[in-house]
Amino acid sequence: MEELERIDETVAAVVIEPIQAEAGILEPVETGLGENFLRRVQEQCRKVGALLIVDEIQTGMGRTGSLLACTRYGVTPDILCLAKSFGGGMPLGAFIAPREFMKKLTFDPPLGHITTFGGHPVCCAAGLAAQRVVEEEGLMEHALRMEQRYRSRLPHPCIQKVRGRGLFLAVVLRDGLDVSQFMARAFREGLVMDQFLFDRGAFRIAPPLTITEAEVDRSVEMIHHALDELWG
């Protein structure tokens, strides 16, 4: 595969999202690369001595139904990057790596492992508390159940397909339908959504992991109503 062959001895590291977020929530299988693509990337990195850096800033901390999305593909990165939900609403990010890698950053460059606001105790406490809630209240399993609830209720003549895992979903509209126009109409219904930077044909569903069944059903009703108002 051409993409894998580009990872050779000249490559220091490969940075990759297990699920491409701003491209429209694309898993490797969606792009034709296959379910085993991430494992093959890891194998190629180890073969040539490159580091595998996995970006779980949007997919981590239970959003896809598992603590980390990369574990679904049997991948253990050399370096893991976390942020967003990692802080439980507070500003917090993490660069996680084996001790030998972290030691190198203490001198090359000097103090390269620190940030001005890194490790703030209040943010760390909030992040830890949020993760306890995710685990103890079964929110990862809940995310998978709510995914199935969305998938069973979303079908509509204007919707082409739904991509993603857990509560990290992309709803793709039929060709020719204006997503921006739909989102403006949905906003008037009281529904706040987000588009993708690099896929203008879909909108995002990524609610809090605590969303209830009733809230899922209500949000689907609002989506359908907006679609009917525009193109029904």
ZALO-743768 format. One record per residue (C-alpha): residue number from 1; x, y, z. Coordinates in nm, 4 decimals, m for minus. Layout:
BEGIN
[atom NUM, [X, Y, Z]] ...
***
This chain:
BEGIN
[atom 1, [0.0000, 0.0000, 0.0000]] [atom 2, [0.1448, 0.3320, m0.1088]] [atom 3, [0.0644, 0.5126, 0.2176]] [atom 4, [0.2556, 0.2565, 0.4230]] [atom 5, [0.5543, 0.2551, 0.1891]] [atom 6, [0.6033, 0.6256, 0.2582]] [atom 7, [0.6918, 0.5341, 0.6170]] [atom 8, [1.0604, 0.4541, 0.5788]] [atom 9, [1.3906, 0.5112, 0.7633]] [atom 10, [1.3712, 0.8863, 0.6883]] [atom 11, [1.0504, 0.9219, 0.8945]] [atom 12, [1.0946, 1.0142, 1.2608]] [atom 13, [0.7305, 0.9760, 1.3615]] [atom 14, [0.3794, 0.9265, 1.2286]] [atom 15, [0.1008, 1.1344, 1.3834]] [atom 16, [m0.2432, 0.9858, 1.3252]] [atom 17, [m0.6021, 1.0036, 1.4502]] [atom 18, [m0.7638, 0.6605, 1.4943]] [atom 19, [m1.0788, 0.8200, 1.3536]] [atom 20, [m1.0313, 1.1280, 1.1362]] [atom 21, [m1.2350, 1.3942, 1.3115]] [atom 22, [m1.2535, 1.7108, 1.1026]] [atom 23, [m1.2527, 1.5079, 0.7801]] [atom 24, [m1.6041, 1.3987, 0.8765]] [atom 25, [m1.5511, 1.1199, 1.1347]] [atom 26, [m1.3846, 0.8753, 0.8998]] [atom 27, [m1.2622, 0.5368, 1.0175]] [atom 28, [m0.9965, 0.3624, 0.8061]] [atom 29, [m1.2563, 0.1280, 0.6592]] [atom 30, [m1.4578, 0.4305, 0.5380]] [atom 31, [m1.1636, 0.5493, 0.3291]] [atom 32, [m1.0946, 0.2102, 0.1762]] [atom 33, [m0.7844, 0.1460, 0.3870]] [atom 34, [m0.9372, m0.1488, 0.5724]] [atom 35, [m1.0091, m0.2383, 0.9345]] [atom 36, [m0.6458, m0.3406, 0.9980]] [atom 37, [m0.4875, m0.0215, 0.8650]] [atom 38, [m0.3833, 0.1227, 1.2029]] [atom 39, [m0.2174, m0.2029, 1.3056]] [atom 40, [m0.0314, m0.2071, 0.9763]] [atom 41, [0.0855, 0.1497, 1.0380]] [atom 42, [0.2138, 0.0455, 1.3805]] [atom 43, [0.3944, m0.2551, 1.2340]] [atom 44, [0.5577, m0.0401, 0.9674]] [atom 45, [0.6667, 0.2193, 1.2241]] [atom 46, [0.8310, m0.0500, 1.4363]] [atom 47, [0.9959, m0.1993, 1.1285]] [atom 48, [1.1702, 0.1270, 1.0309]] [atom 49, [1.2184, 0.2710, 1.3829]] [atom 50, [0.9623, 0.5509, 1.3603]] [atom 51, [0.7474, 0.6560, 1.6551]] [atom 52, [0.3703, 0.6178, 1.6353]] [atom 53, [0.1940, 0.9202, 1.7854]] [atom 54, [m0.1832, 0.8801, 1.8257]] [atom 55, [m0.4024, 1.1883, 1.8582]] [atom 56, [m0.7046, 1.1050, 2.0760]] [atom 57, [m0.7928, 1.4653, 2.1561]] [atom 58, [m1.1431, 1.4319, 2.0098]] [atom 59, [m1.1920, 1.0552, 2.0340]] [atom 60, [m1.0545, 0.9810, 2.3791]] [atom 61, [m1.2016, 0.9435, 2.7266]] [atom 62, [m1.4967, 0.7230, 2.6333]] [atom 63, [m1.6573, 0.9147, 2.3475]] [atom 64, [m1.6405, 0.6242, 2.1018]] [atom 65, [m1.7526, 0.3672, 2.3566]] [atom 66, [m1.4043, 0.2755, 2.4765]] [atom 67, [m1.1567, 0.4766, 2.6811]] [atom 68, [m0.9381, 0.5213, 2.3723]] [atom 69, [m1.0476, 0.4634, 2.0150]] [atom 70, [m0.7106, 0.3130, 1.9182]] [atom 71, [m0.7667, 0.0158, 2.1494]] [atom 72, [m1.0533, m0.0968, 1.9252]] [atom 73, [m0.7957, m0.1507, 1.6541]] [atom 74, [m0.5454, m0.3315, 1.8767]] [atom 75, [m0.2961, m0.0441, 1.8635]] [atom 76, [m0.0710, 0.0773, 2.1469]] [atom 77, [0.1017, 0.4045, 2.0478]] [atom 78, [0.4494, 0.5163, 2.1468]] [atom 79, [0.3085, 0.8583, 2.2331]] [atom 80, [m0.0527, 0.9455, 2.3149]] [atom 81, [m0.2023, 1.2963, 2.3026]] [atom 82, [m0.5162, 1.3853, 2.5017]] [atom 83, [m0.7119, 1.7054, 2.5641]] [atom 84, [m1.0678, 1.8456, 2.5429]] [atom 85, [m1.2828, 1.6005, 2.7452]] [atom 86, [m0.9690, 1.4886, 2.9291]] [atom 87, [m1.0077, 1.7987, 3.1479]] [atom 88, [m1.3752, 1.7460, 3.2322]] [atom 89, [m1.4542, 2.0984, 3.1117]] [atom 90, [m1.1319, 2.2529, 3.2421]] [atom 91, [m0.8300, 2.3351, 3.0209]] [atom 92, [m0.6072, 2.0285, 3.0345]] [atom 93, [m0.3992, 1.8298, 2.7873]] [atom 94, [m0.1604, 1.5390, 2.8144]] [atom 95, [0.1425, 1.4075, 2.6294]] [atom 96, [0.1832, 1.0476, 2.7435]] [atom 97, [0.4953, 0.8489, 2.6625]] [atom 98, [0.7405, 0.5999, 2.8164]] [atom 99, [0.9901, 0.7409, 3.0631]] [atom 100, [1.2817, 0.7071, 2.8208]] [atom 101, [1.1074, 0.9320, 2.5696]] [atom 102, [1.0152, 1.1900, 2.8312]] [atom 103, [1.3729, 1.2030, 2.9580]] [atom 104, [1.4974, 1.3074, 2.6148]] [atom 105, [1.2727, 1.6136, 2.6237]] [atom 106, [1.4429, 1.7444, 2.9368]] [atom 107, [1.7526, 1.8330, 2.7356]] [atom 108, [1.6656, 1.8172, 2.3631]] [atom 109, [1.5371, 2.0870, 2.3606]] [atom 110, [1.6049, 2.1955, 2.7208]] [atom 111, [1.2847, 2.1844, 2.9285]] [atom 112, [1.0903, 2.0770, 2.6198]] [atom 113, [0.8488, 1.8774, 2.8359]] [atom 114, [0.6930, 2.1703, 3.0226]] [atom 115, [0.4224, 2.4274, 2.9480]] [atom 116, [0.3208, 2.7465, 3.1266]] [atom 117, [m0.0151, 2.6057, 3.2379]] [atom 118, [0.0611, 2.2349, 3.2346]] [atom 119, [m0.0539, 2.0236, 3.5253]] [atom 120, [m0.2632, 2.2853, 3.7077]] [atom 121, [m0.3922, 2.1088, 4.0222]] [atom 122, [m0.7521, 2.2303, 3.9839]] [atom 123, [m0.7669, 2.1165, 3.6203]] [atom 124, [m0.6101, 1.7826, 3.7113]] [atom 125, [m0.8653, 1.7315, 3.9898]] [atom 126, [m1.1493, 1.8099, 3.7497]] [atom 127, [m1.0121, 1.5715, 3.4880]] [atom 128, [m0.9739, 1.2909, 3.7410]] [atom 129, [m1.3252, 1.3449, 3.8752]] [atom 130, [m1.4719, 1.3451, 3.5254]] [atom 131, [m1.2968, 1.0210, 3.4373]] [atom 132, [m1.4250, 0.8564, 3.7532]] [atom 133, [m1.7796, 0.9498, 3.6498]] [atom 134, [m1.7239, 0.8087, 3.2990]] [atom 135, [m1.6030, 0.4773, 3.4401]] [atom 136, [m1.8188, 0.4385, 3.7512]] [atom 137, [m2.1461, 0.5425, 3.5853]] [atom 138, [m2.0891, 0.3251, 3.2791]] [atom 139, [m2.0897, 0.6137, 3.0335]] [atom 140, [m1.8783, 0.4293, 2.7752]] [atom 141, [m2.1387, 0.1536, 2.7526]] [atom 142, [m2.4088, 0.4220, 2.7573]] [atom 143, [m2.2438, 0.5931, 2.4582]] [atom 144, [m2.2734, 0.2713, 2.2574]] [atom 145, [m2.6394, 0.2311, 2.3510]] [atom 146, [m2.7144, 0.5921, 2.2539]] [atom 147, [m2.5315, 0.5378, 1.9245]] [atom 148, [m2.7703, 0.2556, 1.8417]] [atom 149, [m3.0658, 0.4677, 1.9471]] [atom 150, [m2.9541, 0.7458, 1.7111]] [atom 151, [m2.8949, 0.5003, 1.4272]] [atom 152, [m3.2373, 0.3420, 1.4680]] [atom 153, [m3.4211, 0.6760, 1.4763]] [atom 154, [m3.2246, 0.8991, 1.2367]] [atom 155, [m3.3187, 0.7410, 0.8989]] [atom 156, [m3.4884, 1.0023, 0.6801]] [atom 157, [m3.5180, 1.0593, 0.3049]] [atom 158, [m3.2730, 1.3511, 0.3323]] [atom 159, [m3.0094, 1.1510, 0.5231]] [atom 160, [m2.7688, 0.9438, 0.3169]] [atom 161, [m2.5822, 0.7665, 0.5987]] [atom 162, [m2.4434, 0.7899, 0.9517]] [atom 163, [m2.0737, 0.7362, 1.0266]] [atom 164, [m1.8809, 0.6946, 1.3490]] [atom 165, [m1.8799, 0.5136, 1.6826]] [atom 166, [m2.0415, 0.5821, 2.0160]] [atom 167, [m2.1400, 0.9463, 2.0562]] [atom 168, [m1.8996, 1.0586, 1.7856]] [atom 169, [m2.1196, 1.0560, 1.4767]] [atom 170, [m2.1377, 1.2254, 1.1390]] [atom 171, [m2.4726, 1.2520, 0.9646]] [atom 172, [m2.4280, 1.2769, 0.5879]] [atom 173, [m2.7033, 1.4522, 0.3931]] [atom 174, [m2.8094, 1.3602, 0.0411]] [atom 175, [m2.6058, 1.5118, m0.2404]] [atom 176, [m2.7201, 1.8618, m0.3261]] [atom 177, [m2.8563, 1.9482, 0.0187]] [atom 178, [m2.6957, 2.2460, 0.1915]] [atom 179, [m2.5743, 2.1491, 0.5402]] [atom 180, [m2.5247, 2.5144, 0.6400]] [atom 181, [m2.8845, 2.5916, 0.5475]] [atom 182, [m3.0032, 2.2908, 0.7468]] [atom 183, [m2.7993, 2.3863, 1.0538]] [atom 184, [m2.9364, 2.7405, 1.0472]] [atom 185, [m3.2906, 2.5994, 1.0380]] [atom 186, [m3.2111, 2.3497, 1.3152]] [atom 187, [m3.0695, 2.6319, 1.5286]] [atom 188, [m3.4049, 2.8082, 1.5096]] [atom 189, [m3.5530, 2.4845, 1.6411]] [atom 190, [m3.3178, 2.5153, 1.9395]] [atom 191, [m3.0639, 2.2574, 1.8249]] [atom 192, [m2.6969, 2.3591, 1.8270]] [atom 193, [m2.4726, 2.1527, 1.5993]] [atom 194, [m2.1367, 2.1771, 1.4303]] [atom 195, [m2.0002, 2.1199, 1.0825]] [atom 196, [m1.6635, 1.9710, 0.9927]] [atom 197, [m1.3649, 2.1672, 0.8663]] [atom 198, [m1.3057, 1.9350, 0.5732]] [atom 199, [m1.6448, 1.7784, 0.5017]] [atom 200, [m1.9170, 2.0247, 0.4142]] [atom 201, [m2.1721, 1.7542, 0.3384]] [atom 202, [m2.2257, 1.6319, 0.6949]] [atom 203, [m2.2998, 1.7573, 1.0443]] [atom 204, [m2.1716, 1.6317, 1.3772]] [atom 205, [m2.3520, 1.4608, 1.6637]] [atom 206, [m2.1250, 1.4640, 1.9692]] [atom 207, [m2.3358, 1.5399, 2.2775]] [atom 208, [m2.2291, 1.4953, 2.6392]] [atom 209, [m2.1920, 1.1297, 2.7304]] [atom 210, [m2.4644, 1.1821, 2.9901]] [atom 211, [m2.7316, 1.2453, 2.7250]] [atom 212, [m3.0568, 1.0650, 2.8081]] [atom 213, [m3.2775, 0.8496, 2.5858]] [atom 214, [m3.5440, 1.1212, 2.5925]] [atom 215, [m3.2894, 1.3819, 2.4838]] [atom 216, [m3.1719, 1.1597, 2.1979]] [atom 217, [m3.5305, 1.1165, 2.0818]] [atom 218, [m3.6038, 1.4902, 2.1105]] [atom 219, [m3.2895, 1.5833, 1.9154]] [atom 220, [m3.3858, 1.3421, 1.6362]] [atom 221, [m3.7344, 1.4944, 1.6231]] [atom 222, [m3.5778, 1.8401, 1.5851]] [atom 223, [m3.3446, 1.7173, 1.3106]] [atom 224, [m3.6318, 1.5591, 1.1192]] [atom 225, [m3.8492, 1.8666, 1.1622]] [atom 226, [m3.5774, 2.0936, 1.0252]] [atom 227, [m3.5216, 1.8620, 0.7287]] [atom 228, [m3.8960, 1.8467, 0.6586]] [atom 229, [m3.9256, 2.2243, 0.6759]] [atom 230, [m3.6520, 2.2657, 0.4173]] [atom 231, [m3.6962, 1.9730, 0.1805]] [atom 232, [m3.9970, 1.7730, 0.2949]] 
***
